[in-house]
Amino acid sequence: MTRTDMDHIVWSEAGNGEPLFLLHAFPLDHRMWDGATGGLAQTFRVICPNWRGFGAGLAPARLPRPHTPPRTLADYADDVIALCDYLSIERFFVAGCSVGGYVLFELLKKWPERIRAAAFIDSRPEADSAEGKDNRRKLNSDLLSRDEAAARSLLAERMLPRLLGETTRARRPLVVEQVRNWILQAPVAAVVALSEAMALRPDHTQLLDDVAVPVLVASGDEDGIIPATASRQFANGLPFSQLEIIPGAGHLPSVETPELLTEALLSFFSVQL
């Protein structure tokens, strides 16, 4: 692992309104939000941080952090708050996709007073099952047993069919290729660290009753990782929530159907201004 793999937070931003953080999915980087950023930046200051180790060289700004891989998702949440403090942002809106939602739970647990409203996109409150933990660790072992190029190729082979919905795989070849290219650029050390942190994450279902901010739960109707039925159950467990099912999308609506997700996020967050 080179020093630049894990010792910086890198991010991109656009717009000049109230701050809106977009937290990316595994194993991608801030570019997964490109299709939504333009529309959202007309109203918000959109800030897209990369999880430590991801996005190096891709974003214009970087904040030095200690050269230690995060061990838990709370460490990644600490990085978000460190970036907020660096940018002199006290309170903010936030949307997290997949693992971005898992980190969002850590933010709500530790810094609830700093979050104005939250959106969970294809995410869930439950911890991994024993089988899920085993699968993550098997993937990590397989990645670490190969050189960097072979490991990235294996990661793309395993993740791509799970991340994208049936409609995208059948009708959006450019999207499929784009997501494949992003995965092929993901540093293996950062992937393994984030995967292990996901395996260690706690169950947050008991936190739902205590969430005191408005919440949007959005889900692609073709998500094979977290089905829409699970998202409905998630939303029903929150005191102040609304549910948005995105048609024609899998686990990554910001890439597969960016216009629909942008509309949903704008509609939800604009009401909270």
Secondary structure, DSSP 8 states (H G I E B T S, - for coil): --HHHHSEEEEEEE-SSEEEEEE--TT--GGGGHHHHHHHTTTEEEEEE--TTSSTTTSSEEEE--S----SHHHHHHHHHHHHHHTT--SEEEEEETHHHHHHHHHHHH-GGGEEEEEEES--SS---HHHHHHHHHHHHHHHTS-HHHHHHHHHHHHHHHHS-HHHHHH-HHHHHHHHHHHHTS-HHHHHHHHHHHHT----GGGGGG--S-EEEEEETT-SSS-HHHHHHHHHTSSSEEEEEETT--S-HHHHSHHHHHHHHHHHHHHT-
